[in-house]
Amino acid sequence: MNPVAAMPLSKPIRAILVDDEPLLREHLRERLAAHQEIDLVGEAHGVSSAVDLVAAEKPDVIFLDVQMPPENGFDLLPRLECVVPRPVVIFVTAYDKYALRAFDTNALDYLTKPVHPARLAKAIARLKQSIADQRLVADIKANPDSDTAQGAATSLDAMDLIPLQDG
């Protein structure tokens, strides 16, 4: 087991929902309420309102719908390039046909509506690992001489190594 995965997060994961359908936002809000590590800090009904919400709330994760006429969720992604740190994106949509495109944009996960609790739990587990990894890297960069940095440098096992050949 990855030692980072076993570590509890020191602060909640800040999340926003972006979906043009209020009932579907409510459905996902109810599902997320079962996950105490998620702090839902806002909701947006489209790409423009999502840009403003991201700037104001600085979320760790965006649960993002694809179809939100006149724009779509993919239109939000280029607008996030200047956001530091960039929020993780989990697509939540009724259409499975956008999954490959979503993963091409480095989405963390892709959920289909209606969101099933077990599938959401898997996505949240991946999210927790991703956020923990990001926070660990940020901590190591900020404090390279800390015990955390020293421990991270010495806690590699065979599965962490990649053999390379030269010449």
trRosetta pair geometry for C-beta under 8 A, 3 or more apart (Angstrom, degrees):
i j d omega theta_ij theta_ji phi_ij phi_ji
1 5 6.0 -113 176 68 91 123
1 6 6.1 81 132 -49 125 110
2 5 4.2 87 72 -3 98 108
2 6 7.3 -176 92 -9 56 82
2 129 7.2 69 75 -139 146 113
3 6 5.7 -56 -155 34 41 111
3 7 6.8 47 149 -30 67 101
3 155 6.0 -47 12 164 147 150
4 7 5.7 -51 -155 23 39 115
4 129 6.9 94 109 -147 107 71
4 132 4.8 147 167 130 101 121
4 133 5.9 73 150 -78 160 66
4 136 5.8 -75 -118 -34 124 153
5 128 7.6 86 -138 111 68 104
5 129 5.4 -10 -99 -104 90 98
5 132 7.0 155 -89 68 36 156
7 132 6.1 143 73 -152 106 131
9 12 7.2 100 110 -103 128 20
9 13 6.7 -16 156 -46 171 87
9 37 5.9 94 39 -151 132 117
9 128 6.4 -118 -42 -149 123 91
9 131 6.5 12 -112 107 132 121
9 132 6.1 -114 -88 -81 86 89
9 135 7.5 118 -138 14 85 159
10 135 7.5 -175 27 167 106 155
12 36 8.0 -102 -113 146 107 60
12 37 5.9 173 -134 -173 69 45
12 38 6.8 93 -174 -162 101 6
12 39 3.8 81 128 -24 141 116
13 37 5.6 43 9 142 103 87
13 38 5.4 -37 70 -106 101 56
13 39 6.6 166 73 20 42 79
13 60 4.8 -103 -161 66 76 143
13 61 6.1 21 164 5 113 118
13 127 6.5 81 -162 142 165 116
13 128 7.1 -107 -47 -94 142 64
13 131 5.5 -105 -106 -73 112 171
14 39 5.4 -33 -100 74 54 104
14 41 5.0 2 -161 -11 94 136
14 57 6.6 -172 166 157 127 101
14 58 7.0 40 98 99 153 65
14 59 4.5 -143 119 -134 95 60
14 60 4.8 117 51 0 75 89
14 61 7.4 161 87 26 51 70
15 32 6.9 -137 87 -158 154 149
15 38 5.2 -6 0 -165 137 100
15 39 6.7 150 18 72 81 47
15 40 5.3 -42 76 -102 99 56
15 41 6.7 144 60 14 42 82
15 59 5.7 80 -123 -160 17 124
15 60 6.8 -46 -69 57 59 84
15 61 4.8 -20 -108 72 85 97
15 62 7.4 160 -157 -91 66 26
15 63 6.4 35 -178 -13 113 101
16 40 7.4 111 -101 -158 33 66
16 41 6.1 -56 -73 67 80 82
16 42 4.7 -14 -118 73 104 85
16 43 6.6 175 -167 -87 77 32
16 44 6.5 33 164 -2 121 99
16 50 7.2 144 125 -139 136 82
16 53 5.5 136 -147 137 155 128
16 54 7.0 -125 30 -79 155 66
16 57 6.2 122 -62 79 124 149
16 59 4.6 -123 -7 -49 98 158
16 61 7.7 -178 28 94 61 55
16 62 5.5 -16 66 -116 92 72
16 63 7.2 -156 95 29 44 75
16 87 7.9 -22 29 -157 104 166
17 25 5.1 128 128 -140 141 93
17 28 5.8 146 -122 92 135 132
17 29 6.6 -77 -26 -66 157 85
17 40 6.9 2 -18 -148 102 112
17 42 7.7 -153 32 107 67 49
17 43 4.6 -10 63 -117 98 85
17 44 7.3 -176 93 30 54 62
17 63 4.9 -21 -111 68 66 109
18 43 7.5 170 -80 -163 39 56
18 44 4.6 -8 -112 67 81 102
18 45 7.8 -138 -156 -53 60 5
18 46 7.5 71 -169 -144 95 0
18 47 7.6 67 -177 -88 134 42
18 49 8.0 166 -129 85 94 90
18 50 4.4 22 -113 -96 133 129
18 53 7.8 179 -83 58 99 142
18 62 6.0 7 0 -176 118 105
18 63 7.0 171 24 85 68 56
18 64 4.9 3 60 -116 114 67
18 65 6.1 -134 107 19 71 82
18 68 7.4 -61 151 -52 90 161
18 73 6.9 130 103 -114 121 96
18 76 7.0 48 138 -65 168 165
19 24 5.2 -112 152 95 148 111
19 25 4.8 -177 62 -67 117 87
19 28 7.3 126 -5 15 150 140
19 43 7.8 -46 37 -164 81 100
19 45 7.3 -37 89 -128 40 46
19 63 7.8 -30 -34 115 107 92
19 64 7.9 168 -62 -156 72 29
19 65 4.0 100 -109 -27 77 133
19 68 7.0 -153 -150 -86 34 118
19 92 7.0 -54 -74 85 123 112
20 45 5.2 72 -120 -179 54 76
20 46 5.8 46 -88 -74 97 78
20 65 6.7 -117 7 77 75 151
20 67 7.7 -86 27 114 124 64
20 68 4.1 151 -30 -135 118 88
20 69 7.3 -33 -23 38 176 60
21 24 4.1 54 90 17 113 112
21 25 6.7 173 90 -14 58 82
21 65 7.6 132 20 -100 93 165
22 25 5.6 -54 -146 36 35 112
22 26 6.3 37 154 -21 67 104
22 45 7.7 -19 -67 -106 76 109
23 26 5.5 -50 -150 35 34 115
23 27 6.5 40 150 -23 64 101
24 27 5.3 -42 -145 31 38 116
24 28 6.5 32 156 -12 65 102
24 65 7.4 77 113 -86 140 134
24 113 6.2 -22 -141 -130 120 145
25 28 6.0 -59 -150 42 31 105
25 29 6.0 38 150 -25 66 108
25 43 5.4 77 -167 -152 139 137
26 29 5.4 -52 -143 35 30 117
26 30 6.4 32 156 -20 64 103
27 30 6.0 -57 -155 34 27 110
27 31 6.6 24 150 -16 63 107
27 113 7.6 85 94 -144 146 103
27 114 6.4 -95 171 -141 148 96
27 115 6.9 144 133 30 106 99
28 31 5.5 -53 -147 38 37 113
28 32 6.1 35 155 -19 69 107
28 63 6.1 175 169 134 147 152
28 92 6.2 53 -99 165 143 165
28 115 5.9 72 -102 15 80 145
29 32 5.9 -57 -145 38 28 109
29 33 6.7 43 151 -37 61 99
29 40 6.3 72 -131 -134 85 171
29 43 7.6 -37 -73 -76 121 133
30 33 5.7 -41 -154 13 33 120
31 34 6.5 -50 -177 17 41 110
31 115 5.3 -70 -29 95 176 123
31 117 6.2 -155 -143 -96 99 71
31 120 5.3 175 160 -58 125 175
32 35 5.6 -63 -164 39 54 107
32 38 5.1 -93 -175 100 102 150
32 40 5.9 101 112 -60 142 121
32 63 7.8 -119 -69 -29 137 157
32 120 7.5 -123 -78 -180 59 138
34 117 6.8 9 51 -140 162 111
35 38 4.5 49 101 6 109 113
35 120 7.6 -127 -35 139 133 109
35 121 7.6 178 -81 -107 115 65
35 124 5.2 -130 -126 -134 152 158
37 124 7.3 127 65 -180 117 115
37 128 6.4 21 126 -96 158 113
38 124 6.9 -82 -48 -129 121 117
40 43 7.6 15 173 -54 110 88
41 57 4.6 149 121 -160 128 133
41 59 6.1 -170 49 -91 123 96
42 53 4.8 -169 122 -159 144 120
42 56 7.5 85 -49 83 166 114
42 57 5.1 -143 5 -48 132 157
42 59 7.5 -122 41 -60 101 122
43 53 7.7 -116 83 -128 13 160
44 49 4.0 172 -153 108 101 99
44 50 4.0 169 92 -75 161 66
44 52 7.7 147 -110 57 128 86
44 53 4.7 -133 -59 0 120 147
45 49 5.7 39 41 46 70 149
45 68 7.5 162 156 -157 54 124
46 49 5.3 85 55 21 74 100
46 50 6.7 -128 103 -11 35 96
46 68 5.1 171 -119 153 69 126
46 71 6.5 102 -174 48 98 108
47 50 5.5 -59 -147 35 29 116
47 51 6.6 35 156 -26 65 98
47 68 6.6 154 -30 89 81 130
47 71 4.3 -47 1 92 138 147
47 72 7.7 34 -54 65 125 17
47 73 7.5 -177 -84 -108 95 32
47 75 5.1 -29 -111 93 158 111
47 76 4.8 -150 -134 -72 92 88
47 79 7.4 119 178 19 102 149
48 51 5.9 -47 -155 24 32 112
48 52 7.0 26 151 -10 62 103
48 71 7.8 130 -25 15 79 145
49 52 5.8 -53 -154 39 39 111
49 53 6.1 40 149 -21 69 109
50 53 5.5 -56 -142 40 33 112
50 54 6.2 37 158 -22 67 103
50 62 7.2 70 -165 -148 120 133
50 64 7.7 63 -139 -115 155 99
50 76 5.5 -28 96 -121 141 134
51 54 6.0 -52 -148 33 27 110
51 55 6.6 25 153 -17 61 107
51 76 7.0 -156 -63 -137 81 86
51 79 5.2 -59 -105 149 113 144
52 55 5.8 -58 -152 37 31 111
52 56 6.3 22 155 -14 66 111
53 56 5.8 -60 -144 42 31 107
53 57 5.7 -7 171 10 70 118
53 59 7.9 14 135 -18 93 118
54 57 6.7 -70 -125 53 20 87
54 58 7.2 72 177 -87 55 31
54 59 6.4 -79 -122 21 68 96
54 62 7.1 -24 -91 -79 111 128
54 80 6.7 -87 174 -107 166 92
54 83 6.1 -52 151 -104 123 153
54 87 6.5 -118 -136 -3 111 136
55 58 7.7 4 -171 -60 17 68
55 83 7.7 -121 -86 -103 61 109
58 83 7.8 177 -123 -167 71 109
58 87 7.9 176 -176 -63 44 105
59 62 6.0 115 87 -66 137 71
59 87 5.0 35 89 -111 85 139
60 87 6.0 130 156 -132 15 83
60 88 6.4 5 150 19 68 99
60 131 5.6 32 176 -113 138 122
61 87 5.7 166 -96 -177 15 100
61 88 4.6 -26 -106 67 79 96
61 89 7.4 161 -158 -86 66 22
61 90 6.2 16 -176 0 113 105
61 108 7.6 -58 -129 27 108 146
61 127 5.8 4 -87 -149 152 128
61 131 7.6 -68 -44 -67 108 119
62 76 7.7 -137 142 128 159 146
62 87 5.0 87 -19 120 95 137
62 88 7.3 -177 22 86 67 47
62 89 5.2 -19 64 -110 99 70
62 90 7.3 179 86 31 49 66
63 90 5.3 -23 -108 75 64 101
63 92 5.1 18 177 -7 93 130
63 111 8.0 -20 -150 37 100 129
64 73 4.4 121 156 -149 108 127
64 76 6.6 -137 -140 52 137 146
64 89 5.5 -20 10 -158 133 99
64 90 7.0 147 20 75 79 45
64 91 5.5 -48 76 -107 88 55
64 92 6.7 141 64 23 33 78
65 68 5.5 106 93 -50 115 107
65 73 5.5 -172 91 -58 42 123
65 91 7.6 94 -120 -161 15 70
65 92 5.9 -48 -81 79 60 78
65 93 5.6 118 -152 -90 60 79
66 72 5.3 3 172 -172 62 106
66 73 4.5 -80 -108 20 38 117
66 74 7.0 25 -141 -22 81 86
66 91 6.2 35 -55 -160 93 117
66 93 4.2 15 7 -100 106 147
66 95 6.3 -81 57 48 143 113
66 98 5.1 132 -110 37 159 172
66 102 7.8 -86 -83 -73 117 113
67 72 5.9 -26 -100 -119 35 98
67 73 7.8 -32 -12 -9 25 93
67 93 6.7 107 8 -144 85 112
67 94 7.6 -46 28 37 124 99
67 95 7.0 85 -21 0 119 128
68 71 6.0 -10 87 79 91 71
68 72 6.0 140 35 -117 74 39
68 73 6.6 94 7 -51 113 70
69 72 7.9 6 -74 -68 44 72
71 75 4.3 -90 -174 47 114 156
71 76 7.7 111 138 -45 130 74
72 75 5.5 115 59 -5 58 101
73 76 5.7 -43 -166 17 49 115
73 77 7.7 59 145 -32 67 92
73 91 6.4 128 117 -122 159 95
73 93 7.5 -119 4 -69 145 122
74 77 5.8 -34 -164 6 48 119
74 98 7.9 -136 -47 -162 118 127
74 101 6.8 -36 -91 144 137 124
74 105 6.9 -159 -129 -57 89 158
75 78 7.4 -50 -170 27 40 98
75 79 7.6 30 144 -7 63 114
76 79 5.6 -74 -165 44 46 113
76 80 6.4 44 146 -28 79 108
77 80 5.7 -59 -153 28 36 112
77 81 7.7 59 151 -47 62 83
77 89 7.1 -36 -99 -51 96 164
77 105 5.5 -64 -131 -167 162 136
78 81 5.8 -20 -165 -17 46 117
80 83 4.9 -50 -164 22 65 124
80 86 5.6 93 152 -146 104 98
80 87 6.7 -90 -153 38 134 88
80 89 7.9 163 42 -56 172 120
81 86 7.3 -8 -123 -102 26 130
83 86 5.2 107 86 -105 92 61
83 87 6.8 -21 118 -4 141 81
85 134 6.7 112 178 -179 158 132
85 138 7.7 -73 -61 -78 143 134
88 108 4.8 23 179 -28 113 136
88 127 6.4 161 99 -133 152 86
88 130 5.7 92 -98 120 152 144
88 131 7.2 -97 -8 -66 141 83
89 102 7.9 -139 117 -164 115 93
89 105 7.3 -28 68 115 144 113
89 106 7.7 93 42 97 107 71
89 107 4.8 -75 95 -121 99 78
89 108 6.5 158 69 8 46 85
90 107 6.6 116 -109 -178 30 98
90 108 5.4 -48 -77 65 80 100
90 109 4.6 3 -131 60 97 93
90 110 7.4 -159 -167 -72 64 29
90 111 6.5 32 161 -2 104 106
90 123 5.7 89 -143 -178 142 129
90 127 6.9 -44 -52 -78 134 120
91 98 6.9 -130 168 107 157 117
91 99 7.9 -168 75 -108 141 54
91 102 4.6 -80 -5 -131 149 143
91 107 5.3 -14 -14 -153 101 155
91 109 7.4 -149 36 100 67 53
91 110 4.8 1 63 -120 107 72
91 111 6.9 -177 95 31 57 64
92 111 4.7 -8 -110 70 74 106
92 112 7.9 171 -157 -94 53 11
92 113 6.5 80 166 -58 83 91
92 115 6.3 -27 -146 -70 115 122
93 98 6.2 8 71 47 159 131
93 110 7.7 -36 30 -166 98 85
93 111 7.7 131 21 82 53 59
93 112 6.6 -40 79 -118 57 56
93 113 6.5 -90 144 -5 17 102
94 112 6.6 73 -136 -164 26 79
94 113 4.5 -47 -82 52 70 112
95 98 5.6 69 102 0 108 101
95 112 7.7 -153 54 -126 16 97
96 99 5.6 -10 -176 -27 65 118
96 112 5.7 -21 -73 -88 86 133
98 101 5.1 -61 -166 49 68 114
98 102 5.6 76 135 -33 86 102
98 110 7.7 -169 95 -146 82 129
99 102 5.5 -56 -148 33 30 114
99 103 6.5 21 160 -11 66 104
99 110 4.8 123 -126 139 84 166
100 103 6.0 -58 -149 40 31 103
100 104 6.3 38 151 -24 65 106
101 104 5.4 -53 -149 33 33 117
101 105 6.8 26 153 -14 64 104
102 105 6.0 -64 -159 38 32 105
102 107 4.2 -28 166 14 89 149
102 110 4.9 117 91 -90 153 120
103 106 7.4 49 -172 -83 41 17
103 107 5.8 -82 -85 47 40 93
103 110 6.9 -69 -50 -30 88 129
107 110 6.1 75 112 -63 139 86
108 123 7.5 106 116 -161 102 85
108 126 6.0 159 166 125 105 117
108 127 6.2 88 137 -89 153 73
108 130 5.8 -68 -125 -36 133 166
109 122 7.8 154 -132 110 145 87
109 123 4.2 174 114 -129 171 101
109 126 5.8 127 -58 71 121 144
109 127 7.4 -70 -1 -53 127 91
111 115 5.2 24 160 -114 132 100
111 119 6.1 134 -128 130 97 117
111 120 6.6 40 -120 -88 147 70
111 123 6.0 -45 -60 -52 116 156
112 115 7.5 162 83 -89 37 56
115 119 6.6 -136 -167 78 69 111
115 120 5.2 64 164 -62 114 114
116 119 4.4 75 67 13 95 109
116 120 6.8 -168 86 -10 45 87
117 120 5.6 -58 -145 38 30 112
117 121 6.3 36 156 -25 66 104
118 121 5.6 -49 -150 30 32 115
118 122 6.9 34 150 -19 62 100
119 122 5.7 -48 -156 31 36 112
119 123 6.7 35 148 -16 65 104
120 123 5.5 -55 -151 38 37 112
120 124 6.2 38 151 -21 69 105
121 124 5.6 -52 -145 37 31 112
121 125 6.5 37 152 -23 63 102
122 125 5.6 -51 -151 32 32 113
122 126 6.6 30 152 -15 64 103
123 126 5.7 -54 -152 37 34 110
123 127 6.2 38 148 -22 66 107
124 127 5.3 -51 -144 37 34 117
124 128 6.3 40 154 -24 66 101
125 128 5.8 -48 -147 32 30 112
125 129 6.7 29 153 -16 61 104
126 129 5.8 -56 -153 36 33 111
126 130 6.3 32 151 -19 66 108
127 130 5.6 -56 -147 37 31 112
127 131 6.1 26 157 -15 67 108
128 131 5.9 -56 -142 40 28 107
128 132 6.0 29 157 -19 64 109
129 132 5.8 -56 -144 38 27 111
129 133 6.3 30 155 -21 63 107
130 133 5.8 -55 -150 35 28 112
130 134 6.4 27 153 -18 64 106
131 134 5.6 -53 -147 36 33 112
131 135 6.2 29 156 -16 66 107
132 135 5.9 -56 -145 39 29 108
132 136 6.2 32 155 -22 64 107
133 136 5.7 -55 -147 35 29 112
133 137 6.4 27 156 -17 64 106
134 137 5.9 -57 -149 37 29 109
134 138 6.3 28 154 -17 65 108
135 138 5.6 -53 -145 39 32 112
135 139 6.2 35 154 -21 65 106
136 139 5.7 -55 -147 36 30 112
136 140 6.3 29 154 -19 65 106
136 148 6.9 -149 -149 172 81 121
136 152 6.6 141 169 -91 117 140
137 140 5.7 -54 -147 36 31 111
137 141 6.3 30 154 -18 65 106
138 141 5.8 -55 -147 37 30 110
138 142 6.2 24 156 -15 65 110
139 142 5.8 -59 -144 41 29 107
139 143 6.1 -29 171 34 66 104
139 146 7.1 -74 155 58 94 155
139 148 5.5 -22 125 103 126 154
139 149 7.7 -150 119 -57 82 83
140 143 6.9 -82 -132 66 21 67
140 144 6.4 55 172 -103 65 54
140 146 7.3 -130 -114 49 50 112
140 148 6.3 -125 -79 113 76 102
140 149 4.4 125 -136 -99 84 89
140 152 5.9 -60 -89 40 137 154
141 144 7.1 6 -140 -65 21 85
143 146 3.7 46 130 -29 119 122
143 148 7.0 70 86 49 117 110
143 149 6.3 -154 105 -24 75 123
144 149 5.2 141 -159 -148 36 169
145 149 6.6 16 -6 57 4 139
145 150 7.7 21 -172 -45 39 102
146 149 4.8 102 57 5 77 98
146 150 7.1 -143 99 -1 44 87
147 150 5.6 -57 -146 41 35 111
147 151 5.9 36 154 -21 69 108
148 151 5.8 -56 -144 39 27 110
148 152 6.2 27 156 -20 63 107
149 152 5.8 -53 -145 35 29 110
149 153 6.4 28 155 -20 62 108
150 153 5.8 -58 -151 35 30 111
150 154 6.4 3 160 -1 65 113
151 154 6.3 -73 -144 47 28 94
151 155 5.7 24 164 -29 69 120
152 155 6.2 -58 -129 30 25 110
153 156 7.9 -40 172 -17 30 103
156 160 4.1 -124 -152 78 89 145
156 161 6.6 91 163 -53 123 85
157 160 5.7 102 51 5 52 103
157 161 8.0 -113 110 -9 34 94
158 161 6.0 -60 -156 28 39 112
